[in-house]
Amino acid sequence: MKIGSYEVSVLEAERFRLDGGAMFGVVPKTLWSRPHPPDERNRIQMVTRCLLVRGEGRVIVVDTGMGDDWTVKERDIYAIENGQRSIVAALGEHGVVPDDVTDVIFTHLHFDHVGGAVIRRGERHDPTFPRARHHVQSAHLDWALDPTERDRRSFREETFVPLRDAGLLALADGPGEIIPGIAVDPTRGHTIGHQVVRIGEGEGSVVFCGDLIPTAAHLPTAWVMSYDLQPVLTMQEKEELLAQAADGRWILVMEHDPDHPAVTVGREGDRFVRSETVRIA
């Protein structure tokens, strides 16, 4: 899909599963299990969806999936399906190799968004994209290095500290354009310094929602995750984003939805609803 001077492609890195109750918070299981039926361990199917953005002499990746540095026990807990799936394999299908990548933009540093940015070699974790600048909010890096007991397990320092130590992190400080034609908007409901990524300006922009709206089922205001540190703030941030998306006919990429890779939204009374599913090759 062409957006301004950029060619945008949607990639799928891995499939995995998380507890459905945790993904939908106070929403009753009888409601969330309709769009996302759970398995016998109450886990729902999820994907790690990423973006490939090419143009202006740059090759840009937005989020990098879970990576492959997982124990047998962890793979069982999260039902991680690596196999042929990985960010590197997904890029390869588009003729891109790791050394081609000039920029990586992280929505945030939770393990399912940043794990593919490093490769384990013995006791070392080396950058997957050694020539790329890796963009993240400064406030979020600070939080990731000193999280609370509530969200400590969402961060794995070995996935992002090697990037810092290699001098590959580019720290943003608030909203704005970080690459010509590509802007970020920080949010705080899910985690401090999470950022939404927007490609293009005005009508028809592509917006990568990260974990602000992880699936199309999370479009209703009150459908927020138990993982969110400030769920009421998440609700407010979703309302603001969805209002802009409906008015601007934005395409919203759903990072974790296995069935709806991207959607447009409209209004039904005081609610925002999915207008159509968009598939971006």
GUDOGU-286473 format. One record per residue: x, y, z of N, C-alpha, C, O, CB in turn. Coordinates in steps of 0.05 Angstrom, whole numbers, plus 32768, in hexadecimal, padded with zeros to 4 digits. Each point is the difference from the previous one (the first is absolute). Glycine has a CB too. Layout:
N
XYZXYZXYZXYZXYZ;...
END
This chain:
281
80117FE880007FEF801880008012801980008012800280107FC97FE58009;801E802B7FD5801080197FFE7FF3801580127FE980077FFD80257FEE7FD4;8002801680427FF880168011801480167FFD80177FFE800A7FD27FE38017;801080347FD1801380157FFB80187FF67FF07FFC7FF47FEA7FF680238040;80267FED7FE080187FF67FF280087FE5800A80167FF67FF87FF880398002;7FE27FC4801680077FE6800C7FEF7FE97FF57FE880037FFA80278015802F;7FFE7FD17FD57FF27FE77FFB7FFD7FF1801A80147FFA800D7FFE80037FC3;7FD67FFD80387FFA7FF4801A7FF77FE37FFD7FEE7FFB7FF0800680328023;80187FC17FFB7FF97FE380007FFB7FF7801D800E80098012800C7FEF7FC3;7FD37FF6802E7FFB7FF5801B800C7FE480017FFD7FF07FED7FD8802A8017;803A7FE18011800E7FE680047FF57FF180187FF6800D8013803380077FD8;7FD87FD280157FFA7FF0801780197FF18009800A7FF07FF17FC5800B8001;803A800A802680187FF4800A7FFB7FE4800C800A7FEC7FF7800980428011;7FDD7FD2800D7FFA7FE6800D7FE27FFF80087FF280147FFE803D7FE98014;7FC97FEB7FF67FE67FFD800D80057FF6801C80147FF280067FD480047FCF;80078013803E80037FF7801C7FE58003800D7FEC80087FF380448007800F;7FCE7FEA80177FE78002800F8004800D801B80157FFC800D7FDB7FDA7FDB;7FFC803980217FFF800B801A7FE47FFB800D7FED7FFB7FF1803580298002;7FDD7FDE80277FE77FFB800E7FEB80147FF780048019800080157FD68027;7FD080077FD17FEA80117FF57FF6801480157FFA80177FFA7FFA7FC57FE7;800A801B80387FF7801180158012801880047FF7801680047FF47FC38012;802F80227FE98014801580037FFE80147FE8800480188004801B7FC98016;7FDB80147FCF7FFF80117FE87FE780128000800080157FF280197FC87FF5;7FD3801C80287FE7800F7FFF7FF6800B801B7FEA800A8002800A7FDB7FD7;801C8018803B7FFB800D801A7FE57FF9800B7FF97FE980058024803B7FED;7FD27FF180137FE67FFC800E7FEB7FF77FED7FE97FFB8008802480288018;7FF97FDA7FC67FEB7FF77FED7FF97FE3800580137FEF80027FFE80327FDB;7FD67FD880267FF97FE4800580097FED7FEA800080077FE97FD880098031;802F7FD87FEE800A7FEC7FED7FEB7FF97FEB80077FFB7FE980167FF3803B;7FC980137FE47FEB7FFA7FED800180147FE87FF67FF97FEB7FEE7FF4803A;8027802B7FDF800180147FEB801A7FFD7FF080007FFF7FE77FE480208035;80347FE17FF2801980007FF180057FE57FF2800F7FFF7FED800380228033;7FE27FC97FEA80067FE67FF47FF17FFD7FE580067FED7FF180008000803D;7FE880257FCB7FF37FFE7FE6801480077FE980037FF07FEE7FD1801C8027;8039800B7FED801480067FEB801A7FF18004800F7FFC7FED7FDC8030800E;801B7FCC801E801A7FF380057FFC7FE780118005800180198012802C7FE4;7FE07FBD7FF87FFB7FE8800F801A7FF5800D80147FFE7FF37FC67FF77FEF;80258005803880187FF7800E80057FE27FFD7FED7FF17FF8800C80348028;80207FD37FE580057FE380007FFB7FF5801C7FF4800E8011802F7FF87FCB;7FE57FE180287FF97FF3801A800F800C80177FF97FFB80177FFF7FDB7FD0;801C803B8014800F800E80157FF8801E8002800E8010800B80187FD07FEF;7FC380267FF97FF5801B8001801180147FF07FFD801980057FEF7FDD8027;802580017FC2801180127FF07FF380057FE57FF37FEE7FF5803680018023;7FDB80297FDE7FF680077FE6801780027FEC8016800780077FC28011800E;80217FE37FD1801480027FEB8007801D7FFB7FEE80117FFD80017FC47FEF;802B80318012800A801B7FFA80167FFE7FEC800C7FEB7FFC7FE680258032;801580077FC6801780017FEE8011801880097FF78012800E7FEF7FDA7FCC;80338014801D8011801780028002800C7FE4800F7FF67FEF800B7FF8803A;7FD780277FD37FFF800D7FE68012801880008001800F80137FD07FE17FE5;803F80137FF2801380157FFE7FFC800F7FE67FF17FF77FEF80317FEF802D;7FEC80307FE17FFE800F7FE7801B80027FF280158001800D7FC5801A8006;80267FE57FD3801780067FF07FF980197FEF7FEC80007FF280237FCE800C;8002804680057FFB801A7FF3801880077FF080168002800B7FCA800E801A;801D7FF47FC1801780057FEE7FFC801A7FF07FEA80047FF580207FCB8008;800A804180027FFF80197FF180138015800B800A7FFD80167FC77FF97FDE;8034801F7FFD801180168009801C7FF58007800E800B80117FCA800E8000;80317FD17FE2801A7FF5800580027FF0801A80167FFA800A7FFC802C7FDD;7FD77FD480257FFF7FF180197FF17FE67FFE7FEE7FFD7FF08015802F8028;80057FC17FF97FF17FE880057FFA7FFF801D80127FFD801180047FEA7FC8;7FD0801B802E7FF88004801C7FEF7FE880087FEE7FF77FF28013803B8009;80047FC4801D7FF07FEB800C7FF3800B8019800D800D801180127FCF7FDD;7FC7801F80167FF2800880187FF97FE780107FF17FEF7FF87FFB803A7FF0;80207FD680307FFF7FE98012800C7FE77FF380017FFE7FE87FD68015802E;80327FDA7FFB80107FEA7FF67FF77FE58009800E7FEC7FFC801880338002;7FC37FDF80107FF77FE68008800E7FF58019800E800F800E7FE67FE97FC3;80097FEE8033800A7FF38019801C7FF57FFE800D7FFC80157FC47FF97FF4;803A80087FDF801A7FF37FFE7FFF7FE380067FEB7FF48004802980378008;80047FC87FF680017FE38003800F7FF8801A80067FE880037FF780137FCB;800980178044800F7FF980187FEC7FF980167FFD800F8013802980107FE0;7FCE7FC9800B7FED7FF7801380067FE3800880077FF07FEF7FD6802F7FFE;801F7FDB802C80047FE5800A7FE87FEE7FF77FEB800B7FF880308006802F;7FE87FD57FDC7FEA7FEE7FFA7FE8800680117FE97FFF7FF680387FDE7FFC;7FE3802880287FEA800780127FF280197FF77FE78001800080317FE88026;7FF7802C7FD37FF480197FF87FF07FFD7FE67FEB800B7FFC803B800E801A;7FE57FD77FD77FF27FFB7FE77FE57FF280057FED80067FF2803F7FF77FF6;7FD47FF2802C7FE77FF380077FEC8013800D7FE980007FF980307FD5800C;7FF1803C800D7FEE8013800E7FF380137FEC7FE88004800280357FFA8026;7FF2800C7FC57FF680147FED7FF87FF37FE57FF7800E7FEE802580148029;7FE77FC47FE67FFA7FF27FE7800D800F7FE87FF380057FEC7FE17FEB8028;804580157FEF800F80107FEC80047FEE7FE7800B7FEA8003800C80328021;7FE17FEE7FC580047FF27FE78016800E7FF07FFA80127FF07FD67FDE8010;8049800980058015800C7FF080027FF17FE57FF580097FEC80248005803E;7FF47FDB7FD780027FF07FE7800B80127FEA8017800A80017FC37FD9800D;801780207FDD800780117FE97FFA801D8005800680117FEF7FF37FC87FF3;7FF9802D80347FF8801B80058014800F8010800A7FF680157FC77FFB7FEA;803780277FF880118012800F8000801A7FF17FF880017FE880257FDA802B;7FEC803B7FFA800180197FF280147FFF7FE97FFB800C7FEB7FF9800C803F;80227FD97FDA80147FFE7FEA7FF57FF17FE8800480087FE980217FF9803A;7FCC7FE97FE37FF47FF17FEA7FEB80107FF27FFE7FFF7FE7800B7FD68032;7FE7803A7FF67FEB80107FF4800C80167FEE7FF580067FEB7FED7FF1803D;803480157FE1800D80147FF0800C7FF47FE67FFF800B7FEB800B800F803F;80007FCD7FDA800C7FF37FE97FEC7FFB7FE980077FFF7FE980197FEB8037;7FC680127FE87FEC7FFC7FEC7FFB80197FEF7FF57FFF7FEA7FF67FE08034;801F80387FEC7FFE80197FF1801C80097FF5800380177FF87FD67FF68026;803A7FE07FE2801A80067FF58011801180118013800D7FF67FD97FEE7FDF;800F80068046800F8011801280107FEE80137FF57FED800B7FE880387FF2;803D7FE2800680117FF280138006801380177FFE80187FFC80177FCA7FDF;7FF48014803C800480118017801280187FFC7FFA8016800A7FFF7FC28011;801C80257FD5801280177FFC7FF480167FEF800A80167FFF801B7FCA8004;7FC4801A7FF07FF280157FF07FF1801380127FFB80177FF880017FC97FE3;7FFD8018803D7FEE800F8011800F8019800B80157FFD800D7FD17FD97FFF;800E80417FF0800D801980097FF4800A801A800D800E80107FFC7FFE7FC1;7FDD7FEC80357FF3800A80187FED7FEB800A7FF37FF17FF18010803E7FFE;7FFC7FCF802B7FEC7FEF800E7FF180138013800C800E800F80107FC77FED;7FCA802A80037FF0801080137FF17FED80127FF17FEF7FF7800980377FE7;800A7FDD803C7FF27FF080147FE8800F800B80028018800780297FD18005;7FBE800A7FF47FEA800C800F80068001801E7FFB8013800E7FE47FDD7FCF;802E7FFA802C80097FFE801C80127FE7800280037FF27FED7FD380268026;80347FE3800580157FEC80037FF67FE6800E80107FF2800B801180337FF6;7FC57FD67FFE7FF77FE6800A800A7FEA7FEE800680047FE97FD18012802A;802C7FD27FF9800F7FEB7FF27FF47FF87FE5800F7FF77FEF7FFE7FF9803E;7FD980137FD07FF47FF77FE7800180167FEA7FF67FFC7FEA7FEC7FE78030;802C80337FEC800380167FED801D80057FF98006800B7FEB7FD180098027;803B7FE37FFF801D80077FFD80127FE77FFD801780037FF97FE080278021;7FFE7FBE7FEC80117FE88002800F7FFA7FE680177FF680017FC97FF9801F;801480177FC9800E7FFA7FE7801680147FF9800D7FFC7FEB7FC97FF18006;802F80278020801580137FFA801B7FF680088014800D7FF97FCB8017800E;80237FC68006801A7FF4800880007FE27FF87FEB7FF37FFE801A802F8028;80137FD47FD780057FE47FFA80137FF580158015800C80057FE37FFA7FC9;80017FE4803F80117FF5801480167FEF7FF37FFB7FEF7FEF7FDF80108032;803F80077FE680177FF17FF780117FF98019800F8010800A7FF280087FC8;7FFA7FCF8037800D7FF880197FF6801080177FE87FFF800580417FF47FE2;7FE8801B80277FF7801080177FFA801D7FF77FF88010801180247FD3800D;7FE980237FC97FFC801C7FF67FE480027FF37FF57FED7FF6803D80198004;7FC4801380067FE980077FF1800880177FED8004801680087FDB7FDC801D;802480077FC1800980137FEC7FE9800D7FF27FEB7FF37FFC803F7FF37FFF;7FD880337FFC7FEB800D7FF17FFA7FF17FE680127FF97FF17FFB80338023;7FDA7FD07FE77FF77FF47FE7800580127FE880077FF87FEA7FD77FEE802F;801F80347FED800280157FEB8017801380087FFA801680097FD47FE67FEB;804B7FFC80078016800E800B8005801C7FF4800F8010800B80057FC47FFE;7FE080327FE08004801A7FF37FE880138005800080167FF6801C7FD37FE7;7FD1800E80337FE78010800380018011801A800B7FF880147FDC7FE47FD3;800C803B80177FFA801080177FE57FF6800B7FED7FFC7FF1802C802D7FFE;7FE67FD1802B7FE97FF4800D7FF280168011800B80098014800B7FC97FED;7FD280367FF67FF38017800C7FED7FF780167FF07FED7FFD8013802B7FD8;7FFE7FF580427FEF7FFB80177FFD801980108012801180007FFC7FBE8001;7FDD8034800E7FFD8017801180137FFE801880037FEB800C7FCD801A7FE6;803D801280148013800180167FF37FF8801A800B7FF18010800E80337FD8;7FCF7FE6801D7FF17FFA80197FFB7FE280027FFF7FF580167FEC80387FE9;80107FC67FEA7FFA7FE48001801A7FEF80067FFE7FED800E7FDC801A7FD2;803C8001801580197FF3800680068001801E80077FEC800C800B801E7FC6;7FEA800E803980048003801D7FED7FED801080097FF380138005803D7FE6;7FD97FCD7FFE7FED7FEF800D80087FE37FFD7FFF7FF080137FDD80327FE5;802D7FD67FF080077FE47FFB80187FF7801180027FE980077FEC801C7FCA;8024800E803480177FF980107FFA7FFF801E800F7FF4800F800D80227FCF;7FCD7FF5802A7FF97FFF801D7FE17FFD80027FF38013800A8036800A8002;7FCC7FCD7FEB7FE37FFD80007FF67FFA801C800F7FFC80137FF27FF37FBE;7FE5801080327FF47FF880197FFE7FE2800280057FF27FED7FE180398014;80147FCB80177FFC7FE480047FE97FF57FEE80007FE97FF88012801B8037;7FDA800E7FCC7FE97FF87FF180077FF97FE37FF47FEE7FF47FF0802F8029;802E7FF27FD780067FFC7FE3801D7FF77FFB800880007FE97FD68022800D;80307FD6801E801C7FF87FFD80047FE97FEC801380007FF17FF58010803D;7FE57FDD7FD280047FE97FEE7FFA80067FE380067FF07FEE7FED7FF48038;800380347FD47FFB80087FE5801980097FF2800180027FE77FD1800B8025;80437FF880038019800A7FF580177FEB800380027FF380157FF0803D7FF6;801E7FCE7FE180177FEF8001801880117FF7800380067FE97FE27FCF800D;802C8033801D801580137FFB80137FF77FEA800C80107FF17FF17FFE803E;80067FD87FCE80127FF57FEB7FF680077FE4800F7FFC7FED7FFF7FDF8032;7FD9802E7FDE7FF580067FE68005801D7FF87FFE80077FE87FE07FD6801E;80288035800D8004801C7FF98019800C800B800A80147FF57FC57FEF8008;803C7FF3801A8019800C800A80177FFC7FED801080137FFD7FE07FE38031;80127FF37FC380167FFF7FEC7FFE80157FEA801480097FF67FED7FC68013;7FE7803A7FF17FFC80157FEC800B801A800B800D80107FF37FCB7FD97FFA;8021801C802D800B8019800D801E7FFF8001800D80147FFA7FC97FF08021;80357FE57FEE801D7FFE8003800F80037FE6801780087FFF7FE17FDB8029;7FFA80157FC2800D80037FE57FFC801B7FF4800980057FEA7FEF7FCB800F;7FFB804280167FFB801B7FF67FEC80027FEA800080127FEF802E7FF7801D;7FBF7FE37FF37FED7FFF7FEA7FE5800C80077FEE80027FEF80297FD58002;7FE5803280287FE6800B80087FFF801E7FF98012800F80057FEA7FD08020;7FED80297FCF7FFB801C7FFA7FE8800880117FEA7FF67FFC802880087FD4;7FF1801380447FEC800580147FEF80187FF8800A80167FFA80147FD88029;7FC8800E7FDC7FED80157FFA7FF6800C801A80007FF280157FF27FF87FC0;8006802F802A7FF6800E80187FE6800D7FFA7FFE80187FFC80317FF08014;7FBC7FE77FF07FE5800A7FFA7FF87FFC7FE4800D7FF27FF17FFA802F8032;7FE27FEB7FD57FF57FFC7FE5800F800F7FEB800F801480067FC57FE5800F;80297FFF7FD2800B800E7FEA800C7FEE7FEB7FFF7FE78003800B803D801C;7FFF7FE87FCC800C7FF17FE9801C7FF780078011801180077FD380097FD9;80217FCC801F801B7FF68006800F7FF97FE780197FFE80007FD67FF0802B;8003800D7FBF800A7FFB7FE57FEE80107FED7FE880018005802C7FD08007;7FF6803B7FDF7FEE800F7FEE7FE87FF07FF880027FEA7FF48025802F7FFC;7FC17FF280167FE77FF27FF97FF77FEB80147FEB7FF47FFC802180147FD6;80037FF480447FF97FEC80148001800D801B8015800A80097FFC7FD07FDA;7FD88025802C7FFE800D801A7FF97FEC80157FF57FEB7FFA7FFE80407FF0;80137FDC802F7FF87FF080177FF08011801380048018800380257FCA7FF8;7FC4801080127FEF800D801580017FEF80197FF47FEA80007FEE802B7FDC;802B7FF4803980027FF180197FE57FFD800D7FEF80127FFF80407FFD8007;7FCD7FDA80077FE97FFB8011800A7FF5801B80177FF880027FCB7FFF7FD6;800D8009803C80097FF8801B7FEF7FEA800D80077FF68015800B80387FF0;7FD77FCC7FEE7FEE7FED800D800A7FE480027FFF7FF480157FDD80287FDB;80307FDA7FFA800A7FE58001801A7FFE801080027FF080127FE980087FC1;8028801A8026801880028010800C801C7FFA7FF9800C7FEC80107FC18012;8007803D8014800B801A7FFD801280017FE780127FF07FFD7FEC80188035;7FFC800C7FBC801180037FE97FFA7FEE7FE8800F80007FED8013800E8032;7FC97FE27FE37FF67FF27FE87FFB80157FEA7FF8801680067FF37FC48016;801A801F7FCA7FFB80137FEB7FF17FF37FE980067FEA7FF8802380308016;7FC47FF57FE77FF27FF97FE78010800B7FE9800A801780027FC87FE88016;80307FF37FD2801080087FE97FED80077FE97FEF7FF07FF980387FF38016;7FDD80347FE57FEF80097FEA801080067FE78014800F80017FCC80058020;80187FDF7FC9800E80047FE67FED80117FEF7FE97FF77FFB80317FDD8009;7FEF80427FF27FF080127FEF7FF3801680108001800080197FF67FD97FC9;7FFD803980107FF28016800C7FE480037FF57FFB7FFC7FE88031801C801F;7FC17FED800A7FE580057FF77FF17FE67FF980067FEB800B800980417FE4;7FDE7FD77FFF7FEE7FEA7FFA800F7FE87FF4801280037FEF7FC9801E8009;801E7FC78011800C7FE87FF6801B7FF8800C800D7FEE7FF67FDC801D7FE1;801F8002803F80197FF9800E7FFE7FE3800A7FEA7FF68006801E803B8006;800F7FC27FF680027FE6800D800A8004801D8015800D80047FF37FDB7FCF;7FE9800D804080088004801C80047FE5800D7FEE7FEF80007FF8803C8003;80317FD1800880077FE7800E7FFA8004801D800E800F800E80177FE57FD0;7FC67FFE802C7FF58006801B80107FF480177FFC800880177FD87FFB7FD3;803D7FE98010800E7FF380177FEC7FF480137FEC7FF37FF78039802D8004;7FDF7FE3801F7FEF7FF480137FEB8014800B7FF27FF9801380337FE87FF9;7FD880367FE77FE9801180077FE67FF37FF77FED8000800F803080297FEE;7FE47FCC7FEB7FE97FF07FF5800B7FE77FF4800680007FE87FDD802A800F;80227FC18018800E7FE97FF67FF17FEF7FEC800D7FF37FEF800B800D803C;7FCE7FFF7FD77FEF7FF17FED7FE880107FF97FF98013800E80177FC18005;7FE280247FD87FE7800E7FF87FEB7FFD80167FEE80128002801D7FE77FCE;7FF67FF2803F7FEC7FFC80168004801580167FEE8004801180117FCB7FE5;8018803E800B8005801580147FF7801C7FF880068013800E80217FD18001;7FCA801E7FDB7FF6801A7FF87FED800C801480018018800580057FDA7FCC;7FE77FFE803B7FEF800C80148010800D801780147FF580097FC97FE97FEC;801A803980148010800F801380077FF080198017800280097FD380277FE7;80047FC8801B80057FF3801A800F7FE57FFC80077FF480147FD080217FFD;802E7FE37FD7800E7FE67FFC801E80068000800C80047FEB7FCD7FE97FF9;803280128034801D80058003800C7FE8800F7FF27FF1800D800780427FF4;80217FCB7FFD800F7FEA800B80068003801E80028016800A80127FE37FC9;7FED7FF0803B800A8000801B801D80088002800A800880157FD57FD57FF6;803080207FDF801C80087FFF8004801E80018015800A80067FF47FCD7FE0;7FE2803980148002801D7FFF8005800A801D7FF27FF980127FF0800A7FC5;8032800E802B8006800C801B7FEB801380087FFA8002801880377FF87FDF;7FC480157FF67FEC801480077FE87FFD7FEC7FFE800F7FED802680118025;7FCA7FCD7FF47FEB7FF97FED7FED80177FF97FF780027FEA800D7FD08027;7FF6803F80037FEE80167FFA800D80147FEC7FF3800B7FEF7FF87FF0803F;802F80097FD5800F80117FEE80007FF37FE47FFE800E7FEC801E8004803A;7FE87FD37FD87FFE7FF27FE77FE680067FF27FFF80057FE8801F7FD7802A;7FCC80247FFD7FE680057FF47FFF801C7FF47FF680047FEA7FF57FDD8037;802080337FED8000801B7FF6801180027FE77FF9800E7FEC800080048042;801E7FE27FD2801380017FE97FF47FF27FE8800380097FEA80247FF88036;7FCB7FE97FE47FF27FF27FEA7FEB80127FF47FFE80027FE7800B7FD2802F;7FE7803A7FFA7FEB80117FF6800C80167FEE7FF580067FEB7FF07FF1803F;803180157FDF800D80157FF0800A7FF57FE67FFC800D7FEB8011800A803F;80017FD27FD6800A7FF57FE87FEA7FF87FED800280057FE880267FEB8031;7FC380037FF17FEB7FF67FEF7FF080177FF37FF67FFD7FEA80087FDA8033;7FFF803F7FF27FF280177FF48010800A7FE87FF480077FEC7FF980058042;802D7FF67FD58011800A7FEA7FFF7FEC7FE97FFF80077FE9801E80118037;7FE47FCE7FE780007FEB7FEB7FE680007FF080007FFD7FE8801E7FE88035;7FCB801E7FF17FE780017FF27FFD80187FEE7FF87FFE7FE97FF47FE9803D;801D80307FE47FFE80197FF1801480007FE87FF9800B7FEB7FF8800D803E;80267FDD7FDB801680017FEC80017FE77FEF80127FFE7FEF8006801F802F;7FD67FD07FE680007FE77FF1801C7FF38002800A7FF67FEC7FD3801C7FF5;802D7FEE8037801A7FF380047FFD7FE27FFF7FEB7FF58005802480318017;80077FCD7FDC80027FE28001800F7FF980198017800880047FE87FF47FC9;7FF47FF68045800C7FF8801A800B7FE47FFE7FF17FED7FFB7FF08032801E;80397FDD7FEC800C7FE57FFF7FFC7FF4801C8008800C8014801A80017FC8;7FD37FDB80257FFC7FF1801980177FED800580027FEC7FF27FCB80188008;80438002801980197FF180037FFC7FE3800880117FEF7FF98005803C8013;7FD57FCF80037FFD7FE5800B7FE87FF17FF67FFB7FE98009801C8028801E;7FDA7FFA7FC67FE77FF37FF780077FEC7FEA800A80087FEB7FDB80218022;80157FBD7FF680067FED7FEC7FEE80017FE780087FF77FEB80097FEC8039;7FD8802A7FDE7FEC80007FEA7FFD801B7FF37FF880027FE97FF17FDA802F;801E803A7FF67FFC801B7FF5801B800F80018005800D80147FCA7FF37FFC;80417FFD7FDB801A800D80017FFF801E80028011800D800C80007FCD7FD9;7FDB8032800E7FFC801D80017FE280067FFB7FF27FF17FF3803E80187FFD;7FC7800D801C7FE380077FFD7FFD801E7FFC8011801080077FE37FC88017;7FF5802F7FD77FF6801B80027FE9800080137FF37FEC8005801C801F7FCB;7FEB800D803B7FEB800180157FEC80167FF9800680137FF1801B7FDD8031;7FC7800C7FE87FEB80147FFD7FF18003801A80077FF380147FF580027FBB;7FEF801B80317FF0800580187FE47FF47FFD7FF480017FEB80268029801E;7FDD7FCA800D7FE47FF880027FF6800C801A80047FF5801680037FDF7FD0;7FEB804280187FF8800F80188019800B800E8010800E7FF47FC77FD58011;802C8015801480178009801080177FEB80018012800380107FCF801A800B;801C7FCF7FD480147FEA7FFF801180017FE77FF680097FEB7FEC7FDB8031;803680127FE680117FFC7FE980007FE37FF980027FEE8011801C80397FFB;7FDF7FD37FDA7FFD7FE47FF780127FFD7FE8800780137FF27FCA7FE9801F;80367FEA7FEA80107FFA7FE87FEF80037FE77FEA7FF57FFE80327FEB801D;7FEE80307FD27FF280037FE780087FEA7FEC7FEE7FF37FF58011803F8012;801A7FC97FF680097FEB7FEF801C7FF68008800F800F800D7FD680037FCD;80217FD6801F801B7FF58004801180067FE77FF77FFC7FE97FF77FDF8036;802A802E7FE5801280087FEB80187FED8000800C7FFB80157FE580367FED;80167FC47FE780177FEF7FFE8015800E7FF07FFD80067FE87FE77FD0801B;8033802F800A8016800F7FF480167FEC7FF9800C7FF580137FE880368006;80117FD07FCE80147FEC7FF8801C8009800880137FF17FFB7FD080017FDF;
END
